[in-house]
Amino acid sequence: MSRHPNSSSNTPEDISLLSDKDIVEAIISRDADITKLYLYERCYPLFKSVFDKYETDCTDCIEFINEIYVHLMVKSSRTGLSKLEGFGFNCKLTNWLKIVIENYCHQIFKKKKKMPIYEKTDGSDSLSELSDSIGIDLSILETEDINKLLEMMTNERYRLLIIYRYVEGRTNEETAGLLNMNMNNYYNKHRLAKRQFREVLKKEGLI
């Protein structure tokens, strides 16, 4: 196992030598140095990108990180474990942390009005995949038109599934994580979400 640096002379280079398990154990044991280096320095860009998307009650990103830290560390009354203690190491810690932060913000905060409903990436392959499965070339639609169509979906979780998976270009696993679904449930809802989106397109005379 990698050594846990415990002195105040830690540098960002030191933490790169630690495994995800080392980092999780250090944060859970309230190692102030590792916590600061990982959450407040190494992961700061991740926190900042999410913080900029939402209308939070935090005055700045550091306060936002403090809030997420509490969210990670508070023990569940049901399981007796904190969210961080429940991390199963089935994916990279940074990927897991991103899903946790995004999911927390989706549940607690609203997206800033100046932000679009989704962030269109260059994941045009995902949109092409959706286009093929529902029978319409979505590339012919403007972003504003797609937003309006998505808003017409009556089931919010289905709408979010379409946005995460096909518009933002996330993987099935990432999308399931954001929606707090196991994969079996996800694939069932995935099918229903595409069906509902197709019904919206039919009502609008697009297919």
Secondary structure by P-SEA (a helix, b strand, c coil): cccccccccccaaaaaaccaaaaaaaaaacaaaaaaacccccaaaaaaaaaaacccccccaaaaaaaaaaaaccccccccccccccccccccaaaaaaaaaaaaaaacccccccccccccccaaaaaaaaaaaaccccccccaaaaaaaaaacccaaaaaaaaacccccccaaaaaaaacccaaaaaaaaaaaaaaaaaaaaaaccc
